[in-house]
Amino acid sequence: MPIWERQLDKQSAIDRSAPNSVECEAISQQLCLRWMRRFALANRVVLSHAPAIWLAELIVGVLEIIASIDFPLHCSFSRATMSDQEATTDDATEQKVETFAFQADTRQLLNVLVNALYPTKDVFLRELVSNASDALDKLRYKSLTQPSVLETNAEMCIRIVPNKADATLAIMDTGVGMTKDELVNNLGRIAYSGTRAFMGALKDGAADMVMAGEFGVGFYSAFLVADRVEVVSKSNDDEQYVWEWSGGESFTIRAWNEETLKRGTKVILHMKRQQCVEYLEPHVIEAMVRKYCEFTAYPIKLCCDEEGMRSVMDCEEWRRDEEVVDGVVLNRMEPLWMRSAEDISSEEYGKFYKWLSCDSEDHMAVKHFSVEGELSFRALLFVPRRPPAAYFARNGRRHNIRLYVKRVLVTEECESLIPDYLNFLIGVVDSEDLPLNLSREAIRESSVVRAIGKHLVRKSIELMQEMAEDAQAYSAFYGNFQRSIKLGVYEDRGHRQKLANLLRYYSSKSGDEMIGLREYVCRMKEGQSDIYCMIGESMASVSDSVFMEGLKKRDVEVLLMVDPMDEYVVNAMTEYLGKSLVCVSRLDLQLPEEKVEAVVAEEEGKTTTQGEWMECVVADFESTCGKMKEILGERVESVRVSSRLTTSPCCVVTSTFGWSANMQRIGKAQALRNPHSLRNNSAKKHLEINANDSIIIGLKKMLSTEGMPNKISRDMLEILYNTALLDSGFVLEEPKTHTNTIHALIRMFLEIPECESVKDAEQVTADSDEAALVQAGDDGGAMGEVG
């Protein structure tokens, strides 16, 4: 604000605090710094302007500095006009410290707490049933030392009573109940947990007590669906009272004589009629109980009219013949993980798996284990017979492990507990040590979570290793879940070797049976130091690949890989048991030495070995390779004589680093691929020629007799290069050019003029190149060699 717009009101100035010495010093330093900057600017201005302009510049600068000071000007005026007595009074006031209690708008606080804390309204039933279960646990514990507490009512259960006419939902338990003082303390104080206080009061004798209550806010989730809540409670130590609250600043407590509870608590929710009446439907209640409270330790009964109970019973075939007497028990499934594995039959496991997975088929294998010590948890892991639909989909359900804390469901997708490559497993994990967030909807990241995750991964791998002992059963499993194992090899470096033991592949010698990497290593030839693999699109293409010729000749076994994930496996797992994994389509392929070097030539009584002959061939073809590289240009990095080819004239290999031909095919098939990534990752191409092939020998003669390669030799090399690309697994970038070249050569050999098919075209004769080619063929030249 400009200085001339400021008001100097004495009264307001006295009320404002005057600057202390530190503030005055800071303001002075700020003023001096700005003055010096402005003065320096004015000195630069005066060199080219009149002194009047220089003076005006300084005045404007001073005004701007004063106007920009943060401290109000009238505060300084206040310090100048205050008397010594007033200053002394202010100093005394500053030393006086007052303490005030926080005030809160209870209704607004409740709204924020409830609606921001819980992601879905369904959890209200979980919280209220958990509270009822805790009340029954307290009663059970007290009954161990005071059996008389059960005399008023020996039944221990939870009842849910919907009333559509009154739009109310009641959750009743026969637990310990609450006295009047406990109603005030437990329900009238947000974030006060009666269960936590009860557990804290217990001594060493309650080491086996397990209760869900911890934070003291679960009860208030009732206001997700209700606008008014009544709590009727009867304790053995007091009369029956009703606590009532509508979410306002106050609640009421009064004696309750309308309905007598022998013992326990009844929570009555007056539902929001416009939003939450669907929670009064029996099938909705049953679905919520089965999801969140299926394994509650006490029976949960649904009490409504006979039609409603029958509709619930129809949902399960095994409930049809039961008599409806005192409500339908909703939580019939037993938590098998709490029992010993030796006491559970395969039928019980099968029934539990079908309930858990909603699968009509039986499971393939199961792992039941528990961990005790500083970290304690129990788990059940099932392997289904078939993978879930789209179980690698980004937007689909990616994890099937349910997490329970004290037998209460927390979440159905434990991303923090199990890696993506094990997302085909279906199971449950129950722990009392997991740190939960306030809503009990998720777990907090901690060392406990990481420790449980490590145990789950290790036990899952053990389960697959046990399955691998039965070759026939494992073959069925591997056919459905091999990509999960390969993804684990790629992602999980810590368990890579264990997962690699689970891999299975066909080989050039295995026939119809798949072998593991360990079996391959045991069958390696003497002197073989690498594990050879051929990766391609199909079994037919890899088994008859040009890259297999030299290895077949040497009787070396090669693993045949046809799954897209195999490219990632080979790139991630560079070695196995000290043996390097080598793709036979790469440039620097080191073939194993033969036991006896064959005599391939004998000249002037001197025996030439294979290695020496290869050196001579390379030197002999050096000029030919150079001319081929000149014709092909930048399309190839080099042209060289091959040691891997025996029957094919040539092939195209890729350098050690970069994508192979098969990986480029996979990359191009990605709908959302990055074109720059594809171009940058593509490996350099190298053309390898077979010096023993007649086509290469004929082409060598043609290129050696010519000064400059003519069109025919260029076309022949283009055809050879393109066919080599196709044989090597590449895709032609310009297939039309390749077909045009072939058509031109066909017309040339058939002596068909190129324009004969054109109407009214003049009769043409073969050009000089065609005549030369025919003459060369008659004379046994290069084309004769090709034939």
DATA-V897530 format. One record per residue. N is the residue number from 0. RES is the residue in one small letter. OMEGA is omega as a letter, one per 20 degrees, with the letter a starting at -180 (NA if undefined). Layout:
((N:RES:OMEGA) (N:RES:OMEGA))
This chain:
((0:m:r) (1:p:a) (2:i:a) (3:w:r) (4:e:a) (5:r:r) (6:q:r) (7:l:r) (8:d:a) (9:k:a) (10:q:r) (11:s:r) (12:a:r) (13:i:a) (14:d:a) (15:r:r) (16:s:r) (17:a:a) (18:p:r) (19:n:a) (20:s:r) (21:v:r) (22:e:r) (23:c:r) (24:e:r) (25:a:r) (26:i:a) (27:s:r) (28:q:r) (29:q:a) (30:l:a) (31:c:a) (32:l:r) (33:r:r) (34:w:a) (35:m:r) (36:r:a) (37:r:r) (38:f:r) (39:a:r) (40:l:r) (41:a:r) (42:n:r) (43:r:a) (44:v:a) (45:v:r) (46:l:a) (47:s:a) (48:h:a) (49:a:r) (50:p:r) (51:a:r) (52:i:r) (53:w:r) (54:l:r) (55:a:r) (56:e:r) (57:l:a) (58:i:r) (59:v:r) (60:g:r) (61:v:r) (62:l:r) (63:e:r) (64:i:r) (65:i:a) (66:a:a) (67:s:r) (68:i:a) (69:d:a) (70:f:a) (71:p:a) (72:l:a) (73:h:r) (74:c:r) (75:s:r) (76:f:r) (77:s:a) (78:r:a) (79:a:a) (80:t:a) (81:m:r) (82:s:r) (83:d:a) (84:q:r) (85:e:r) (86:a:r) (87:t:r) (88:t:r) (89:d:r) (90:d:r) (91:a:r) (92:t:a) (93:e:a) (94:q:a) (95:k:a) (96:v:r) (97:e:r) (98:t:a) (99:f:r) (100:a:r) (101:f:r) (102:q:a) (103:a:r) (104:d:a) (105:t:a) (106:r:r) (107:q:r) (108:l:r) (109:l:a) (110:n:r) (111:v:a) (112:l:a) (113:v:a) (114:n:r) (115:a:a) (116:l:a) (117:y:a) (118:p:a) (119:t:a) (120:k:a) (121:d:a) (122:v:a) (123:f:a) (124:l:r) (125:r:a) (126:e:a) (127:l:r) (128:v:r) (129:s:r) (130:n:r) (131:a:r) (132:s:r) (133:d:r) (134:a:r) (135:l:r) (136:d:r) (137:k:r) (138:l:a) (139:r:r) (140:y:r) (141:k:a) (142:s:r) (143:l:r) (144:t:r) (145:q:a) (146:p:a) (147:s:a) (148:v:a) (149:l:a) (150:e:a) (151:t:r) (152:n:a) (153:a:a) (154:e:r) (155:m:a) (156:c:r) (157:i:r) (158:r:r) (159:i:a) (160:v:r) (161:p:r) (162:n:a) (163:k:a) (164:a:a) (165:d:a) (166:a:r) (167:t:r) (168:l:a) (169:a:r) (170:i:a) (171:m:r) (172:d:r) (173:t:a) (174:g:a) (175:v:a) (176:g:a) (177:m:r) (178:t:r) (179:k:r) (180:d:r) (181:e:r) (182:l:r) (183:v:a) (184:n:a) (185:n:a) (186:l:a) (187:g:r) (188:r:r) (189:i:r) (190:a:r) (191:y:a) (192:s:r) (193:g:r) (194:t:r) (195:r:r) (196:a:r) (197:f:a) (198:m:r) (199:g:a) (200:a:a) (201:l:r) (202:k:a) (203:d:a) (204:g:a) (205:a:a) (206:a:a) (207:d:a) (208:m:r) (209:v:r) (210:m:a) (211:a:a) (212:g:a) (213:e:a) (214:f:r) (215:g:r) (216:v:a) (217:g:a) (218:f:a) (219:y:r) (220:s:r) (221:a:a) (222:f:r) (223:l:a) (224:v:a) (225:a:r) (226:d:r) (227:r:a) (228:v:r) (229:e:r) (230:v:r) (231:v:a) (232:s:r) (233:k:r) (234:s:r) (235:n:a) (236:d:a) (237:d:r) (238:e:a) (239:q:a) (240:y:r) (241:v:r) (242:w:a) (243:e:a) (244:w:r) (245:s:r) (246:g:a) (247:g:a) (248:e:a) (249:s:r) (250:f:a) (251:t:r) (252:i:r) (253:r:r) (254:a:a) (255:w:a) (256:n:a) (257:e:a) (258:e:a) (259:t:r) (260:l:r) (261:k:r) (262:r:r) (263:g:a) (264:t:r) (265:k:r) (266:v:a) (267:i:r) (268:l:r) (269:h:a) (270:m:r) (271:k:a) (272:r:a) (273:q:a) (274:q:a) (275:c:a) (276:v:r) (277:e:r) (278:y:r) (279:l:r) (280:e:a) (281:p:a) (282:h:r) (283:v:r) (284:i:a) (285:e:a) (286:a:r) (287:m:r) (288:v:a) (289:r:a) (290:k:a) (291:y:a) (292:c:a) (293:e:a) (294:f:r) (295:t:a) (296:a:a) (297:y:a) (298:p:r) (299:i:a) (300:k:r) (301:l:a) (302:c:r) (303:c:a) (304:d:a) (305:e:r) (306:e:r) (307:g:r) (308:m:r) (309:r:r) (310:s:r) (311:v:a) (312:m:a) (313:d:a) (314:c:a) (315:e:a) (316:e:a) (317:w:r) (318:r:a) (319:r:a) (320:d:a) (321:e:r) (322:e:r) (323:v:a) (324:v:a) (325:d:a) (326:g:a) (327:v:r) (328:v:a) (329:l:a) (330:n:a) (331:r:a) (332:m:a) (333:e:r) (334:p:a) (335:l:a) (336:w:r) (337:m:a) (338:r:r) (339:s:a) (340:a:a) (341:e:a) (342:d:a) (343:i:a) (344:s:r) (345:s:r) (346:e:r) (347:e:r) (348:y:a) (349:g:r) (350:k:r) (351:f:r) (352:y:a) (353:k:r) (354:w:a) (355:l:a) (356:s:a) (357:c:a) (358:d:r) (359:s:a) (360:e:r) (361:d:r) (362:h:r) (363:m:a) (364:a:a) (365:v:r) (366:k:a) (367:h:a) (368:f:r) (369:s:r) (370:v:a) (371:e:r) (372:g:r) (373:e:r) (374:l:a) (375:s:r) (376:f:r) (377:r:a) (378:a:r) (379:l:r) (380:l:r) (381:f:r) (382:v:r) (383:p:r) (384:r:a) (385:r:a) (386:p:r) (387:p:r) (388:a:r) (389:a:a) (390:y:r) (391:f:a) (392:a:a) (393:r:a) (394:n:a) (395:g:r) (396:r:a) (397:r:r) (398:h:a) (399:n:r) (400:i:r) (401:r:r) (402:l:r) (403:y:r) (404:v:a) (405:k:r) (406:r:r) (407:v:a) (408:l:r) (409:v:r) (410:t:r) (411:e:a) (412:e:a) (413:c:a) (414:e:a) (415:s:a) (416:l:a) (417:i:a) (418:p:a) (419:d:a) (420:y:r) (421:l:a) (422:n:r) (423:f:r) (424:l:r) (425:i:a) (426:g:a) (427:v:r) (428:v:a) (429:d:a) (430:s:r) (431:e:a) (432:d:a) (433:l:r) (434:p:a) (435:l:r) (436:n:a) (437:l:a) (438:s:a) (439:r:r) (440:e:a) (441:a:r) (442:i:r) (443:r:r) (444:e:a) (445:s:r) (446:s:r) (447:v:r) (448:v:a) (449:r:r) (450:a:r) (451:i:r) (452:g:r) (453:k:r) (454:h:a) (455:l:r) (456:v:a) (457:r:r) (458:k:r) (459:s:r) (460:i:r) (461:e:r) (462:l:r) (463:m:r) (464:q:r) (465:e:r) (466:m:a) (467:a:r) (468:e:r) (469:d:a) (470:a:a) (471:q:r) (472:a:a) (473:y:r) (474:s:r) (475:a:r) (476:f:a) (477:y:r) (478:g:a) (479:n:a) (480:f:a) (481:q:a) (482:r:r) (483:s:r) (484:i:a) (485:k:r) (486:l:r) (487:g:r) (488:v:a) (489:y:a) (490:e:a) (491:d:a) (492:r:a) (493:g:a) (494:h:a) (495:r:a) (496:q:r) (497:k:r) (498:l:r) (499:a:r) (500:n:a) (501:l:a) (502:l:r) (503:r:a) (504:y:r) (505:y:r) (506:s:r) (507:s:a) (508:k:a) (509:s:a) (510:g:a) (511:d:a) (512:e:r) (513:m:a) (514:i:r) (515:g:a) (516:l:r) (517:r:r) (518:e:r) (519:y:a) (520:v:r) (521:c:a) (522:r:a) (523:m:r) (524:k:r) (525:e:a) (526:g:r) (527:q:a) (528:s:a) (529:d:r) (530:i:a) (531:y:r) (532:c:r) (533:m:a) (534:i:a) (535:g:a) (536:e:a) (537:s:a) (538:m:r) (539:a:a) (540:s:a) (541:v:a) (542:s:r) (543:d:a) (544:s:r) (545:v:a) (546:f:a) (547:m:a) (548:e:a) (549:g:r) (550:l:r) (551:k:r) (552:k:a) (553:r:r) (554:d:r) (555:v:r) (556:e:a) (557:v:r) (558:l:a) (559:l:a) (560:m:a) (561:v:r) (562:d:r) (563:p:a) (564:m:a) (565:d:r) (566:e:a) (567:y:r) (568:v:a) (569:v:r) (570:n:a) (571:a:a) (572:m:a) (573:t:r) (574:e:r) (575:y:a) (576:l:r) (577:g:r) (578:k:a) (579:s:r) (580:l:a) (581:v:r) (582:c:a) (583:v:r) (584:s:r) (585:r:a) (586:l:a) (587:d:r) (588:l:r) (589:q:r) (590:l:r) (591:p:r) (592:e:r) (593:e:a) (594:k:a) (595:v:r) (596:e:a) (597:a:r) (598:v:a) (599:v:r) (600:a:r) (601:e:a) (602:e:r) (603:e:r) (604:g:a) (605:k:r) (606:t:a) (607:t:r) (608:t:a) (609:q:r) (610:g:r) (611:e:r) (612:w:r) (613:m:r) (614:e:r) (615:c:a) (616:v:r) (617:v:r) (618:a:a) (619:d:a) (620:f:a) (621:e:r) (622:s:r) (623:t:r) (624:c:r) (625:g:r) (626:k:r) (627:m:r) (628:k:r) (629:e:a) (630:i:a) (631:l:r) (632:g:a) (633:e:a) (634:r:r) (635:v:r) (636:e:a) (637:s:r) (638:v:a) (639:r:r) (640:v:a) (641:s:r) (642:s:a) (643:r:a) (644:l:r) (645:t:a) (646:t:a) (647:s:a) (648:p:a) (649:c:r) (650:c:r) (651:v:r) (652:v:a) (653:t:r) (654:s:a) (655:t:a) (656:f:a) (657:g:a) (658:w:r) (659:s:r) (660:a:r) (661:n:r) (662:m:r) (663:q:r) (664:r:r) (665:i:r) (666:g:r) (667:k:a) (668:a:a) (669:q:a) (670:a:a) (671:l:a) (672:r:r) (673:n:a) (674:p:r) (675:h:r) (676:s:r) (677:l:a) (678:r:a) (679:n:a) (680:n:a) (681:s:a) (682:a:r) (683:k:a) (684:k:r) (685:h:r) (686:l:r) (687:e:a) (688:i:r) (689:n:a) (690:a:a) (691:n:a) (692:d:a) (693:s:r) (694:i:r) (695:i:r) (696:i:r) (697:g:r) (698:l:r) (699:k:r) (700:k:a) (701:m:a) (702:l:a) (703:s:a) (704:t:a) (705:e:r) (706:g:r) (707:m:a) (708:p:r) (709:n:a) (710:k:a) (711:i:r) (712:s:r) (713:r:r) (714:d:r) (715:m:r) (716:l:r) (717:e:r) (718:i:r) (719:l:a) (720:y:a) (721:n:r) (722:t:r) (723:a:r) (724:l:a) (725:l:r) (726:d:a) (727:s:r) (728:g:r) (729:f:r) (730:v:a) (731:l:r) (732:e:r) (733:e:a) (734:p:a) (735:k:r) (736:t:r) (737:h:r) (738:t:r) (739:n:r) (740:t:r) (741:i:r) (742:h:r) (743:a:r) (744:l:r) (745:i:r) (746:r:a) (747:m:a) (748:f:r) (749:l:r) (750:e:r) (751:i:r) (752:p:a) (753:e:a) (754:c:a) (755:e:a) (756:s:a) (757:v:a) (758:k:r) (759:d:r) (760:a:r) (761:e:r) (762:q:a) (763:v:r) (764:t:a) (765:a:r) (766:d:a) (767:s:r) (768:d:r) (769:e:r) (770:a:r) (771:a:r) (772:l:r) (773:v:r) (774:q:r) (775:a:r) (776:g:r) (777:d:a) (778:d:a) (779:g:a) (780:g:a) (781:a:a) (782:m:r) (783:g:r) (784:e:r) (785:v:r) (786:g:NA))
